[in-house]
Amino acid sequence: MLAVDTNVVVRYLVRDDAVQATRAAALIRENRIWITKTVLLETEWVLRSVYSYSPERVTEALRVIVGVPTAFVEDAPVVAKALDWSENGLDFADALHLASAGAAEGFATFDRELAKQARHLSPLNLIVL
């Protein structure tokens, strides 16, 4: 199994460089790949910030890469929950942070909008500072 960097995932999804996209696709097709949560988080940021993807399009793209048959995702149930919450309007990074906090008693934030959106999604006690 090979762990992949964000740039491999982005080339695979965006295909803006034909040579690198072909190499990324071959690597992903021919190998089992390990995708960390941090790579997904950075991929989301790159797609949104550099490529101006909408939140909906980012979630679709992330679902594409985690759905590749050769892909194994770190903490897959948490990532799946974060993607579901993202589809319900939560920012992906916030959703991933919240979904990853499962063993905690609560989740503290200064972000009132996050707390408002997440109250019906997460069983954690949301604390706005």
N, C-alpha and C positions, 0 to 999 in steps of 0.2 A: 504494500500500500504506500502511496506517495501523498504526502501533505502538499497542498497547492497554495501558492501565494495569491493575493488579491489580483495581481495583474494577469494571472492565468485565467481566473474566473471572469474578469472584466473582458479580456480579449475573446473568450468563448461566448459571452453574452452579447457584446456590442458588435464584434466583428468589424471594427473600424480599421484594422490593419490586417490585410488578407493573409500575409505570411504568418504573422503571429496567431491569428485566429485559426488557421489551418493546423498549426503546431499544437495549439491548446486543445483543439477538438480531437486530434489524434491521441494526445496524451490522455485525455479524459476517456476516450472511447476504449483505449487499449490497456488501461490500468485501473485498478481500484484506487480511488482518491479519497483523501481525508480532508474535510473542510471544517476548519475551526470556527467557533462563534465570532472570533475577532476578525477573521477574513470576511465573514458575512456582514459584519457591522461596517467594516471598511468598504466593502463592495457597495453597500447601500449608500454610504456617503459619496463615493465616487460617481455612482449612477445619478444621484440627485444633484450633486454640486458641479460636477464636470460635464455630464451629459444632459443635464436638465430634465431628467426623467421625473414624471409626476409620481406621487406616492403610490398610486395604483399600479403604474408601470414598473416601479421598483419592486413591489411585492410580487408581481407576475414574474419578473426576471429572477428573483430569488427563489421562487417556487420552481422555476425551470432548472436551476442548477442543483437544488437539493433533491429534485426528482430524477436526476440522471441515474440510471441503473447501477453505474459503477461508483456512485458517490456515497460516502458514509459521512454523516454530519455529527460533529461533537454535540452531545446533549440534544439529540434529535427531538425528543418530546418538548423540550423547552423552546427550541427553534420553531417547531410547528405551532406551539401556542402563541409565540410572538408574531408569527406570520398571520395567524388568525386574528389576533388583536389589531395588527396593523391594517388588515382589511376592514376592521370596524372603526378605523379613524385614528388609532393611536400611532404616533411616530414610531417607526421601527426600532430605533435605538431605545426609546423609552419602554417599548413593549418588551424588548429583549432584556433590559435591566430588570423590569418588573417580573417577568417570567422566570428569570434566573434567581430571584430572591425567595423562592419557594419555602426554604427552611426558616426564614425569618418570621418574626411575629408581626412586623409592620414594615412600611416603606415610607421613609421621610424624604420630603422634597420641598423646594421653594416654588415649584411649578404648579400653580393652582389649576391650570388647564389639564395637565396630566392627571392630577388627583381627581378632577371632575370626570374626565373620560374613563378613568380606570376603575372608579368605584363599583361599577356594575360588572366589570370583567374579572377582577382579582379578589380572592378571599382575604388578602392581606389588609390589615388596618392601614389606611393611607393617612399619613400625617403631613399636613401642610405647615411649614415653619413660617 
